[in-house]
């Protein structure tokens, strides 16, 4: 069931959709592509869409077949950048269909802003996380003290309107990640908020994202005026 989140003044021009039921990946991809085209011609508003998928492996444009270790779930070509990623119940996905024509046309700044948004949201639950040079995604300290990925980022831009976005592991089955080399990075593991001892529902995560969304959009607006930092 879909719901629309309360909007801040900054988000008045953006539809914010939240789905509580699992949305098949292919269905979401088709809807996102249609919305991308509509936003590009000014027929519909921008969209931030939060949802979860049934178990699926998605292949980015740089996916290496050797990194598909055990294709126990459907494998779908996503069209985004990056390599193989897992999506499934307990992982909250954020799809961003935003118009960068008025926000600086800077993909690096866009990814940087997404990373900052997720890091700020995780901090609201007491999770310290960070960017890692040369490794796309969001990283934190796992229960054994090693560095592990808690969030993934993969985007695509068409006519400077974005698609795809980010995912954060709330409480997915981490064993499902073993069917791939997540994002092509074999040296580091994957963790979740539940593994770190935190019980965070999708609704709680969504509300925290909303609370930090103005800073995310401010960062995009700033990118239209100067280089991101």
MDAnalysis code that builds the backbone (N, CA, C; Angstrom):
import MDAnalysis as mda
import numpy as np

u = mda.Universe.empty(687, n_residues=229, atom_resindex=np.repeat(np.arange(229), 3), trajectory=True)
u.add_TopologyAttr("name", ["N", "CA", "C"] * 229)
u.add_TopologyAttr("resid", np.arange(1, 230))
u.add_TopologyAttr("resname", ["UNK", "UNK", "UNK", "UNK", "UNK", "UNK", "UNK", "UNK", "UNK", "UNK", "UNK", "UNK", "UNK", "UNK", "UNK", "UNK", "UNK", "UNK", "UNK", "UNK", "UNK", "UNK", "UNK", "UNK", "UNK", "UNK", "UNK", "UNK", "UNK", "UNK", "UNK", "UNK", "UNK", "UNK", "UNK", "UNK", "UNK", "UNK", "UNK", "UNK", "UNK", "UNK", "UNK", "UNK", "UNK", "UNK", "UNK", "UNK", "UNK", "UNK", "UNK", "UNK", "UNK", "UNK", "UNK", "UNK", "UNK", "UNK", "UNK", "UNK", "UNK", "UNK", "UNK", "UNK", "UNK", "UNK", "UNK", "UNK", "UNK", "UNK", "UNK", "UNK", "UNK", "UNK", "UNK", "UNK", "UNK", "UNK", "UNK", "UNK", "UNK", "UNK", "UNK", "UNK", "UNK", "UNK", "UNK", "UNK", "UNK", "UNK", "UNK", "UNK", "UNK", "UNK", "UNK", "UNK", "UNK", "UNK", "UNK", "UNK", "UNK", "UNK", "UNK", "UNK", "UNK", "UNK", "UNK", "UNK", "UNK", "UNK", "UNK", "UNK", "UNK", "UNK", "UNK", "UNK", "UNK", "UNK", "UNK", "UNK", "UNK", "UNK", "UNK", "UNK", "UNK", "UNK", "UNK", "UNK", "UNK", "UNK", "UNK", "UNK", "UNK", "UNK", "UNK", "UNK", "UNK", "UNK", "UNK", "UNK", "UNK", "UNK", "UNK", "UNK", "UNK", "UNK", "UNK", "UNK", "UNK", "UNK", "UNK", "UNK", "UNK", "UNK", "UNK", "UNK", "UNK", "UNK", "UNK", "UNK", "UNK", "UNK", "UNK", "UNK", "UNK", "UNK", "UNK", "UNK", "UNK", "UNK", "UNK", "UNK", "UNK", "UNK", "UNK", "UNK", "UNK", "UNK", "UNK", "UNK", "UNK", "UNK", "UNK", "UNK", "UNK", "UNK", "UNK", "UNK", "UNK", "UNK", "UNK", "UNK", "UNK", "UNK", "UNK", "UNK", "UNK", "UNK", "UNK", "UNK", "UNK", "UNK", "UNK", "UNK", "UNK", "UNK", "UNK", "UNK", "UNK", "UNK", "UNK", "UNK", "UNK", "UNK", "UNK", "UNK", "UNK", "UNK", "UNK", "UNK", "UNK", "UNK", "UNK", "UNK", "UNK", "UNK", "UNK", "UNK", "UNK"])
u.atoms.positions = np.array([
    [0.842, -1.194, 0.000],
    [0.000, 0.000, 0.000],
    [0.874, 1.239, 0.000],
    [0.601, 2.148, -0.888],
    [1.412, 3.348, -1.004],
    [0.840, 4.455, -0.141],
    [1.723, 5.305, 0.358],
    [1.285, 6.472, 1.115],
    [2.175, 7.636, 0.760],
    [1.674, 8.836, 0.944],
    [2.439, 10.037, 0.685],
    [2.873, 10.634, 2.005],
    [4.160, 10.890, 2.154],
    [4.685, 11.417, 3.401],
    [4.339, 12.875, 3.559],
    [4.210, 13.344, 4.815],
    [4.061, 14.782, 5.028],
    [5.257, 15.491, 4.405],
    [5.007, 16.590, 3.709],
    [6.065, 17.266, 2.988],
    [6.511, 18.525, 3.715],
    [7.816, 18.740, 3.746],
    [8.327, 20.010, 4.205],
    [8.102, 21.027, 3.098],
    [8.265, 22.304, 3.426],
    [8.088, 23.344, 2.419],
    [9.062, 23.143, 1.264],
    [10.276, 22.686, 1.610],
    [11.308, 22.462, 0.600],
    [10.899, 21.363, -0.364],
    [10.068, 20.418, 0.084],
    [9.678, 19.280, -0.738],
    [8.334, 19.476, -1.426],
    [7.783, 20.677, -1.368],
    [6.441, 20.890, -1.885],
    [6.327, 20.527, -3.362],
    [7.419, 20.666, -4.119],
    [7.375, 20.384, -5.548],
    [7.709, 18.933, -5.866],
    [7.948, 18.116, -4.843],
    [8.361, 16.725, -5.047],
    [7.326, 15.785, -4.436],
    [6.900, 14.805, -5.204],
    [6.033, 13.763, -4.634],
    [6.904, 12.796, -3.847],
    [6.451, 12.500, -2.644],
    [7.164, 11.557, -1.786],
    [6.261, 10.350, -1.587],
    [6.642, 9.229, -2.140],
    [5.817, 8.025, -2.086],
    [6.473, 6.983, -1.202],
    [5.658, 6.329, -0.368],
    [6.150, 5.280, 0.524],
    [5.278, 4.044, 0.339],
    [5.905, 2.922, -0.015],
    [5.187, 1.663, -0.170],
    [5.523, 0.740, 0.985],
    [4.494, 0.170, 1.597],
    [4.704, -0.782, 2.682],
    [4.714, -2.217, 2.177],
    [4.043, -2.495, 1.058],
    [4.051, -3.831, 0.461],
    [5.274, -3.973, -0.447],
    [5.749, -5.211, -0.612],
    [6.881, -5.451, -1.498],
    [6.485, -5.149, -2.947],
    [7.375, -4.458, -3.646],
    [7.137, -4.091, -5.046],
    [8.119, -4.866, -5.923],
    [7.641, -5.714, -6.847],
    [8.561, -6.434, -7.733],
    [9.507, -5.474, -8.437],
    [10.769, -5.883, -8.558],
    [11.780, -4.970, -9.080],
    [11.452, -4.511, -10.498],
    [11.071, -5.440, -11.376],
    [10.784, -5.073, -12.765],
    [9.644, -4.064, -12.842],
    [8.653, -4.215, -11.968],
    [7.525, -3.279, -11.935],
    [7.992, -1.891, -11.512],
    [8.823, -1.844, -10.492],
    [9.330, -0.561, -10.020],
    [10.208, 0.106, -11.074],
    [11.026, -0.697, -11.768],
    [11.918, -0.157, -12.787],
    [11.114, 0.468, -13.921],
    [10.061, -0.207, -14.352],
    [9.227, 0.327, -15.425],
    [8.552, 1.624, -15.007],
    [8.046, 1.659, -13.769],
    [7.393, 2.870, -13.266],
    [8.384, 4.019, -13.158],
    [9.598, 3.710, -12.712],
    [10.619, 4.735, -12.565],
    [11.038, 5.292, -13.927],
    [11.179, 4.429, -14.919],
    [11.560, 4.886, -16.248],
    [10.474, 5.777, -16.853],
    [9.214, 5.406, -16.633],
    [8.112, 6.232, -17.143],
    [8.099, 7.589, -16.459],
    [8.350, 7.591, -15.160],
    [8.349, 8.859, -14.430],
    [9.522, 9.732, -14.877],
    [10.659, 9.102, -15.129],
    [11.823, 9.837, -15.615],
    [11.485, 10.599, -16.897],
    [10.830, 9.912, -17.831],
    [10.462, 10.547, -19.089],
    [9.463, 11.675, -18.871],
    [8.512, 11.469, -17.959],
    [7.501, 12.484, -17.692],
    [8.109, 13.724, -17.043],
    [9.043, 13.510, -16.119],
    [9.702, 14.647, -15.470],
    [10.531, 15.422, -16.487],
    [11.177, 14.716, -17.403],
    [12.046, 15.360, -18.394],
    [11.273, 16.331, -19.281],
    [10.005, 16.039, -19.548],
    [9.206, 16.920, -20.411],
    [8.270, 17.817, -19.608],
    [8.401, 17.774, -18.281],
    [7.590, 18.644, -17.424],
    [6.163, 18.199, -17.241],
    [5.865, 16.919, -17.539],
    [4.497, 16.427, -17.440],
    [4.125, 15.983, -16.031],
    [5.130, 15.636, -15.205],
    [4.869, 15.214, -13.835],
    [5.928, 15.797, -12.909],
    [5.622, 15.769, -11.615],
    [6.559, 16.289, -10.623],
    [7.684, 15.292, -10.373],
    [8.729, 15.764, -9.734],
    [9.817, 14.892, -9.311],
    [9.295, 13.910, -8.254],
    [10.087, 12.861, -8.009],
    [9.620, 11.782, -7.139],
    [10.736, 11.274, -6.243],
    [10.416, 11.077, -4.964],
    [11.239, 10.306, -4.040],
    [10.375, 9.135, -3.592],
    [10.841, 7.924, -3.872],
    [10.020, 6.729, -3.678],
    [10.765, 5.759, -2.771],
    [10.167, 5.440, -1.628],
    [10.758, 4.515, -0.665],
    [9.972, 3.209, -0.682],
    [10.694, 2.096, -0.783],
    [10.021, 0.805, -0.952],
    [10.984, -0.328, -0.635],
    [10.459, -1.563, -0.721],
    [11.261, -2.778, -0.604],
    [10.862, -3.739, -1.716],
    [11.790, -4.612, -2.069],
    [11.555, -5.564, -3.148],
    [11.546, -6.993, -2.620],
    [10.885, -7.920, -3.329],
    [11.146, -9.344, -3.101],
    [12.610, -9.613, -3.457],
    [13.189, -10.721, -2.988],
    [14.606, -10.994, -3.260],
    [14.932, -10.968, -4.748],
    [15.980, -10.217, -5.096],
    [16.378, -10.079, -6.493],
    [17.835, -9.627, -6.545],
    [18.546, -10.074, -7.571],
    [19.873, -9.539, -7.861],
    [19.742, -8.615, -9.065],
    [20.334, -7.433, -8.979],
    [20.272, -6.498, -10.091],
    [21.682, -6.270, -10.628],
    [21.771, -6.171, -11.944],
    [23.061, -6.011, -12.600],
    [23.191, -4.611, -13.161],
    [24.235, -3.898, -12.727],
    [24.525, -2.589, -13.281],
    [25.279, -2.717, -14.592],
    [25.583, -1.586, -15.184],
    [26.210, -1.593, -16.505],
    [27.641, -2.123, -16.478],
    [28.258, -2.174, -15.298],
    [29.622, -2.696, -15.173],
    [29.669, -4.083, -14.548],
    [28.526, -4.753, -14.470],
    [28.459, -6.061, -13.815],
    [29.351, -7.086, -14.515],
    [30.128, -7.817, -13.712],
    [31.022, -8.864, -14.202],
    [30.356, -10.212, -13.923],
    [30.049, -11.007, -14.958],
    [29.381, -12.296, -14.741],
    [30.096, -13.187, -13.727],
    [31.409, -13.023, -13.584],
    [32.150, -13.835, -12.621],
    [31.754, -13.510, -11.184],
    [31.138, -12.361, -10.969],
    [30.741, -11.947, -9.624],
    [29.319, -12.375, -9.273],
    [28.663, -13.072, -10.191],
    [27.369, -13.686, -9.918],
    [27.658, -15.110, -9.449],
    [27.862, -15.266, -8.157],
    [28.371, -16.513, -7.586],
    [27.307, -17.595, -7.532],
    [26.102, -17.227, -7.114],
    [25.022, -18.200, -6.917],
    [23.702, -17.512, -7.228],
    [23.246, -17.534, -8.485],
    [22.030, -16.818, -8.887],
    [20.756, -17.511, -8.413],
    [20.580, -17.524, -7.110],
    [19.425, -18.233, -6.538],
    [18.126, -17.444, -6.687],
    [18.240, -16.154, -7.017],
    [17.073, -15.308, -7.256],
    [17.132, -14.783, -8.695],
    [16.043, -14.186, -9.134],
    [16.035, -13.569, -10.462],
    [17.152, -12.532, -10.558],
    [17.724, -12.430, -11.745],
    [18.754, -11.426, -12.033],
    [18.185, -10.483, -13.080],
    [18.137, -9.190, -12.757],
    [17.518, -8.201, -13.636],
    [18.550, -7.142, -14.013],
    [18.645, -6.841, -15.294],
    [19.506, -5.748, -15.753],
    [18.858, -4.433, -15.356],
    [19.568, -3.651, -14.546],
    [18.969, -2.455, -13.948],
    [19.155, -1.199, -14.789],
    [20.216, -1.150, -15.602],
    [20.468, 0.056, -16.380],
    [21.207, 1.143, -15.633],
    [21.399, 0.960, -14.338],
    [22.141, 1.940, -13.537],
    [23.634, 1.664, -13.639],
    [24.426, 2.577, -13.101],
    [25.846, 2.317, -13.003],
    [26.138, 1.291, -11.921],
    [27.360, 0.770, -11.937],
    [27.763, -0.160, -10.899],
    [27.683, -1.611, -11.330],
    [27.779, -2.512, -10.359],
    [27.884, -3.936, -10.646],
    [26.672, -4.676, -10.079],
    [26.867, -5.831, -9.447],
    [25.723, -6.572, -8.920],
    [25.335, -6.068, -7.531],
    [24.032, -5.992, -7.316],
    [23.494, -5.596, -6.017],
    [22.341, -6.529, -5.666],
    [22.171, -6.769, -4.380],
    [21.017, -7.539, -3.893],
    [19.983, -6.591, -3.312],
    [18.701, -6.845, -3.599],
    [17.592, -6.172, -2.927],
    [16.666, -7.241, -2.363],
    [16.085, -6.965, -1.198],
    [15.149, -7.911, -0.614],
    [14.451, -7.328, 0.594],
    [13.516, -8.075, 1.164],
    [12.786, -7.610, 2.346],
    [13.750, -7.230, 3.469],
    [13.435, -6.156, 4.153],
    [14.288, -5.686, 5.234],
    [15.340, -4.690, 4.781],
    [15.403, -4.464, 3.482],
    [16.312, -3.446, 2.945],
    [15.444, -2.333, 2.357],
    [15.610, -1.118, 2.864],
    [14.822, 0.004, 2.375],
    [15.541, 0.663, 1.205],
    [14.816, 0.773, 0.109],
    [15.353, 1.338, -1.122],
    [14.755, 2.722, -1.343],
    [15.580, 3.652, -1.776],
    [15.104, 4.989, -2.108],
    [15.378, 5.297, -3.565],
    [14.316, 5.455, -4.360],
    [14.468, 5.821, -5.767],
    [14.228, 7.319, -5.920],
    [15.136, 7.968, -6.630],
    [15.115, 9.414, -6.761],
    [14.967, 9.780, -8.234],
    [13.838, 10.356, -8.581],
    [13.623, 10.868, -9.937],
    [13.613, 12.384, -9.817],
    [14.786, 12.975, -9.939],
    [14.985, 14.402, -9.692],
    [15.606, 15.062, -10.917],
    [15.251, 16.303, -11.125],
    [15.689, 17.047, -12.301],
    [16.957, 17.833, -11.983],
    [18.080, 17.352, -12.496],
    [19.347, 18.040, -12.252],
    [19.586, 19.191, -13.226],
    [18.689, 19.395, -14.168],
    [18.838, 20.530, -15.068],
    [18.839, 21.844, -14.297],
    [18.132, 21.858, -13.177],
    [18.094, 23.080, -12.365],
    [18.941, 22.951, -11.104],
    [19.757, 21.904, -11.061],
    [20.575, 21.687, -9.859],
    [22.046, 21.447, -10.220],
    [22.502, 22.091, -11.277],
    [23.930, 22.098, -11.539],
    [24.461, 21.070, -12.511],
    [23.656, 20.084, -12.907],
    [24.100, 19.050, -13.841],
    [25.442, 18.449, -13.420],
    [25.531, 18.060, -12.185],
    [26.788, 17.531, -11.653],
    [26.503, 16.198, -10.978],
    [26.826, 15.103, -11.658],
    [26.520, 13.781, -11.126],
    [27.329, 13.486, -9.871],
    [28.576, 13.945, -9.834],
    [29.408, 13.707, -8.651],
    [28.799, 14.377, -7.423],
    [28.313, 15.586, -7.593],
    [27.671, 16.277, -6.472],
    [26.383, 15.574, -6.051],
    [25.672, 15.025, -7.019],
    [24.438, 14.307, -6.719],
    [24.715, 13.088, -5.845],
    [25.691, 12.281, -6.243],
    [26.056, 11.104, -5.449],
    [26.570, 11.521, -4.079],
    [27.375, 12.565, -4.028],
    [27.913, 13.069, -2.763],
    [26.774, 13.477, -1.825],
    [25.747, 14.129, -2.381],
    [24.611, 14.560, -1.574],
    [23.807, 13.377, -1.049],
    [23.638, 12.338, -1.878],
    [22.937, 11.136, -1.418],
    [23.700, 10.501, -0.255],
    [25.004, 10.379, -0.412],
    [25.822, 9.794, 0.649],
    [25.646, 10.575, 1.946],
    [25.705, 11.894, 1.860],
    [25.542, 12.715, 3.061],
    [24.184, 12.553, 3.691],
    [23.149, 12.393, 2.872],
    [21.787, 12.209, 3.376],
    [21.670, 10.908, 4.154],
    [22.191, 9.833, 3.596],
    [22.121, 8.537, 4.277],
    [22.956, 8.552, 5.551],
    [24.132, 9.125, 5.495],
    [24.999, 9.204, 6.683],
    [24.305, 9.980, 7.800],
    [23.666, 11.099, 7.456],
    [22.967, 11.908, 8.460],
    [21.779, 11.161, 9.049],
    [21.100, 10.379, 8.222],
    [19.947, 9.611, 8.711],
    [20.393, 8.488, 9.633],
    [21.448, 7.784, 9.264],
    [21.978, 6.728, 10.132],
    [22.408, 7.305, 11.477],
    [22.957, 8.501, 11.472],
    [23.407, 9.129, 12.715],
    [22.257, 9.347, 13.681],
    [21.049, 9.524, 13.177],
    [19.884, 9.708, 14.048],
    [19.576, 8.458, 14.863],
    [20.080, 7.318, 14.408],
    [19.906, 6.060, 15.142],
    [21.177, 5.657, 15.882],
    [22.136, 6.563, 15.926],
    [23.369, 6.302, 16.650],
    [24.393, 5.491, 15.881],
    [24.201, 5.373, 14.555],
    [25.136, 4.610, 13.722],
    [26.107, 5.583, 13.063],
    [27.376, 5.460, 13.391],
    [28.394, 6.264, 12.727],
    [28.739, 5.601, 11.398],
    [28.693, 6.361, 10.327],
    [28.991, 5.817, 9.002],
    [29.751, 6.859, 8.205],
    [30.293, 6.424, 7.069],
    [31.172, 7.326, 6.325],
    [31.277, 6.903, 4.866],
    [31.814, 7.836, 4.058],
    [32.242, 7.536, 2.694],
    [33.620, 6.886, 2.766],
    [33.965, 6.109, 1.752],
    [35.292, 5.496, 1.675],
    [35.875, 5.782, 0.309],
    [37.061, 6.346, 0.286],
    [37.713, 6.700, -0.973],
    [37.856, 5.470, -1.867],
    [37.349, 5.578, -3.099],
    [37.470, 4.488, -4.052],
    [36.436, 3.392, -3.906],
    [35.531, 3.525, -2.931],
    [34.489, 2.511, -2.720],
    [33.148, 3.210, -2.587],
    [32.312, 3.098, -3.617],
    [31.000, 3.731, -3.566],
    [30.133, 3.039, -2.520],
    [29.366, 3.801, -1.794],
    [28.473, 3.238, -0.791],
    [28.661, 3.888, 0.554],
    [27.981, 3.346, 1.549],
    [28.033, 3.851, 2.919],
    [28.591, 2.747, 3.803],
    [29.576, 3.103, 4.614],
    [30.348, 2.131, 5.388],
    [30.258, 2.423, 6.871],
    [30.349, 1.363, 7.661],
    [30.301, 1.505, 9.108],
    [31.176, 0.421, 9.736],
    [31.223, 0.415, 11.064],
    [32.009, -0.590, 11.781],
    [31.088, -1.741, 12.157],
    [31.427, -2.944, 11.739],
    [30.608, -4.120, 12.021],
    [30.850, -4.592, 13.460],
    [30.106, -5.604, 13.900],
    [30.185, -6.049, 15.285],
    [31.535, -6.676, 15.627],
    [32.270, -7.120, 14.590],
    [33.593, -7.700, 14.840],
    [34.710, -6.667, 14.694],
    [34.321, -5.402, 14.511],
    [35.304, -4.334, 14.401],
    [35.784, -4.039, 13.000],
    [35.408, -4.880, 12.035],
    [35.833, -4.641, 10.658],
    [34.902, -3.637, 9.979],
    [35.382, -3.067, 8.895],
    [34.574, -2.135, 8.122],
    [33.626, -2.919, 7.218],
    [32.372, -2.513, 7.153],
    [31.383, -3.224, 6.356],
    [30.405, -2.241, 5.735],
    [29.824, -2.672, 4.632],
    [28.869, -1.815, 3.921],
    [27.478, -1.964, 4.520],
    [26.839, -0.822, 4.783],
    [25.470, -0.829, 5.291],
    [24.503, -0.195, 4.294],
    [25.039, 0.521, 3.318],
    [24.196, 1.146, 2.313],
    [24.871, 1.162, 0.958],
    [24.083, 0.984, -0.098],
    [24.598, 0.978, -1.465],
    [24.004, 2.139, -2.247],
    [24.746, 2.602, -3.240],
    [24.296, 3.703, -4.089],
    [24.549, 3.325, -5.544],
    [23.549, 3.539, -6.378],
    [23.689, 3.322, -7.822],
    [22.715, 4.234, -8.539],
    [23.186, 5.025, -9.469],
    [22.324, 6.011, -10.122],
    [22.473, 5.951, -11.636],
    [21.506, 6.535, -12.284],
    [21.523, 6.706, -13.731],
    [20.923, 8.071, -14.033],
    [21.430, 8.725, -15.044],
    [20.902, 10.028, -15.444],
    [20.560, 9.979, -16.922],
    [19.350, 10.410, -17.247],
    [18.916, 10.489, -18.641],
    [18.322, 11.872, -18.865],
    [18.912, 12.612, -19.788],
    [18.537, 14.007, -20.036],
    [18.592, 14.821, -18.731],
    [19.541, 14.472, -17.908],
    [19.792, 15.123, -16.612],
    [18.628, 14.970, -15.622],
    [17.811, 13.945, -15.828],
    [16.822, 13.539, -14.825],
    [17.289, 12.209, -14.264],
    [17.331, 12.084, -12.945],
    [17.945, 10.925, -12.308],
    [16.980, 9.748, -12.192],
    [17.592, 8.569, -12.014],
    [16.869, 7.342, -11.703],
    [17.679, 6.549, -10.688],
    [17.039, 5.545, -10.097],
    [17.652, 4.690, -9.076],
    [17.999, 5.552, -7.852],
    [19.001, 5.178, -7.071],
    [19.276, 5.941, -5.859],
    [20.109, 5.176, -4.859],
    [19.490, 4.766, -3.743],
    [20.261, 4.149, -2.659],
    [19.442, 3.059, -1.984],
    [20.139, 2.219, -1.219],
    [19.472, 1.234, -0.375],
    [20.217, 1.166, 0.953],
    [19.480, 0.869, 2.014],
    [20.057, 0.761, 3.355],
    [19.549, -0.518, 3.997],
    [20.454, -1.259, 4.611],
    [20.106, -2.534, 5.228],
    [19.567, -2.319, 6.641],
    [18.253, -2.460, 6.773],
    [17.638, -2.408, 8.100],
    [17.726, -3.791, 8.742],
    [17.075, -4.771, 8.138],
    [17.126, -6.136, 8.668],
    [16.892, -7.157, 7.550],
    [17.700, -7.126, 6.482],
    [17.562, -8.145, 5.437],
    [18.239, -9.438, 5.850],
    [17.987, -10.504, 5.110],
    [18.714, -11.759, 5.304],
    [20.096, -11.568, 4.682],
    [21.106, -11.374, 5.504],
    [22.441, -11.068, 4.996],
    [23.047, -12.231, 4.216],
    [22.552, -13.443, 4.453],
    [23.052, -14.592, 3.703],
    [22.746, -14.460, 2.216],
    [21.709, -13.698, 1.869],
    [21.345, -13.539, 0.467],
    [22.410, -12.778, -0.329],
    [23.216, -11.990, 0.365],
    [24.275, -11.250, -0.325],
    [25.380, -12.184, -0.822],
    [25.444, -13.390, -0.280],
    [26.534, -14.300, -0.647],
    [26.391, -14.850, -2.059],
    [25.252, -14.624, -2.700],
    [25.067, -15.078, -4.069],
    [25.788, -14.217, -5.093],
    [26.299, -13.072, -4.660],
    [27.016, -12.156, -5.544],
    [28.250, -11.634, -4.813],
    [29.098, -10.939, -5.556],
    [30.122, -10.104, -4.935],
    [29.521, -8.703, -4.907],
    [28.992, -8.267, -3.757],
    [28.232, -7.015, -3.719],
    [29.035, -5.825, -4.228],
    [28.530, -5.210, -5.293],
    [29.146, -4.026, -5.894],
    [30.588, -4.288, -6.322],
    [30.931, -5.557, -6.494],
    [32.270, -5.907, -6.952],
    [33.353, -5.793, -5.900],
    [32.968, -5.666, -4.626],
    [33.942, -5.477, -3.545],
    [33.947, -6.728, -2.677],
    [34.956, -7.563, -2.848],
    [35.020, -8.831, -2.126],
    [35.749, -8.712, -0.797],
    [36.509, -7.645, -0.608],
    [37.367, -7.532, 0.574],
    [36.611, -7.141, 1.841],
    [35.381, -6.669, 1.687],
    [34.631, -6.173, 2.838],
    [33.270, -6.849, 2.905],
    [32.754, -6.989, 4.109],
    [31.461, -7.627, 4.304],
    [30.305, -6.641, 4.235],
    [29.124, -7.186, 4.485],
    [27.887, -6.411, 4.493],
    [27.256, -6.545, 5.869],
    [26.722, -5.461, 6.372],
    [26.085, -5.494, 7.682],
    [24.719, -4.826, 7.611],
    [24.037, -4.779, 8.741],
    [22.698, -4.182, 8.797],
    [22.497, -3.551, 10.159],
    [21.463, -2.758, 10.269],
    [21.156, -2.139, 11.553],
    [20.771, -3.202, 12.574],
    [20.066, -4.234, 12.120],
    [19.696, -5.310, 13.042],
    [20.939, -6.033, 13.554],
    [21.901, -6.292, 12.686],
    [23.141, -6.952, 13.098],
    [23.899, -6.095, 14.121],
    [23.747, -4.779, 13.995],
    [24.395, -3.866, 14.935],
    [23.599, -3.702, 16.227],
    [22.491, -4.442, 16.333],
    [21.700, -4.427, 17.567],
    [20.585, -3.409, 17.590],
    [20.229, -2.871, 16.430],
    [19.198, -1.835, 16.354],
    [17.973, -2.362, 15.623],
    [16.818, -2.207, 16.242],
    [15.562, -2.595, 15.614],
    [14.905, -1.334, 15.053],
    [14.966, -1.183, 13.742],
    [14.453, 0.009, 13.072],
    [13.452, -0.429, 12.009],
    [12.223, 0.028, 12.125],
    [11.200, -0.329, 11.146],
    [11.338, 0.545, 9.906],
    [10.689, 0.108, 8.834],
    [10.695, 0.916, 7.614],
    [10.085, 2.285, 7.867],
    [9.002, 2.324, 8.659],
    [8.352, 3.606, 8.946],
    [9.280, 4.536, 9.727],
    [9.998, 3.987, 10.692],
    [10.941, 4.808, 11.460],
    [12.060, 5.332, 10.572],
    [12.563, 4.482, 9.699],
    [13.620, 4.911, 8.783],
    [13.123, 6.022, 7.857],
    [11.917, 5.838, 7.308],
    [11.359, 6.834, 6.398],
    [11.210, 8.188, 7.092],
    [10.711, 8.175, 8.316],
    [10.515, 9.433, 9.030],
    [11.848, 10.131, 9.278],
    [12.883, 9.360, 9.569],
    [14.203, 9.951, 9.776],
    [14.736, 10.544, 8.475],
    [14.486, 9.875, 7.356],
    [14.884, 10.416, 6.061],
    [14.181, 11.743, 5.779],
    [12.902, 11.786, 6.073],
    [12.152, 13.025, 5.864],
    [12.758, 14.149, 6.686],
    [13.123, 13.831, 7.924],
    [13.654, 14.852, 8.831],
    [14.989, 15.419, 8.354],
    [15.732, 14.660, 7.549],
    [17.031, 15.128, 7.064],
    [16.997, 15.508, 5.584],
    [15.828, 15.503, 4.967],
    [15.729, 15.708, 3.526],
    [16.022, 17.133, 3.097],
    [15.723, 18.110, 3.943],
    [16.006, 19.490, 3.556],
    [17.495, 19.706, 3.322],
    [18.331, 19.119, 4.176],
    [19.782, 19.263, 4.000],
    [20.229, 18.620, 2.691],
    [19.616, 17.492, 2.337],
    [19.938, 16.829, 1.073],
    [19.616, 17.735, -0.108],
    [18.421, 18.318, -0.107],
    [18.027, 19.171, -1.214],
    [18.807, 20.483, -1.221],
    [19.155, 20.971, -0.038],
    [20.008, 22.162, 0.026],
    [21.355, 21.897, -0.634],
    [21.887, 20.686, -0.405],
    [23.176, 20.334, -1.002],
    [23.076, 20.297, -2.523],
    [21.949, 19.807, -3.043],
    [21.767, 19.793, -4.489],
    [21.631, 21.209, -5.036],
    [20.879, 22.039, -4.324],
    [20.718, 23.419, -4.772],
    [22.049, 24.159, -4.755],
    [22.866, 23.870, -3.751],
    [24.180, 24.513, -3.668],
    [25.068, 24.076, -4.823],
    [24.873, 22.850, -5.294],
    [25.688, 22.344, -6.401],
    [25.446, 23.127, -7.677],
    [24.268, 23.747, -7.781],
    [23.970, 24.547, -8.959],
    [24.739, 25.864, -8.958],
    [25.293, 26.226, -7.794],
    [25.976, 27.511, -7.648],
    [27.476, 27.377, -7.498],
    [27.919, 26.227, -6.980],
    [29.349, 26.052, -6.755],
    [29.676, 24.562, -6.750],
    [30.937, 24.238, -6.745],
    [31.354, 22.834, -6.692],
    [31.006, 22.245, -5.340],
    [30.596, 20.970, -5.319],
    [30.292, 20.334, -4.044],
    [31.581, 20.019, -3.302],
    [31.454, 19.834, -1.998],
    [32.619, 19.548, -1.152],
    [32.426, 18.213, -0.459],
])
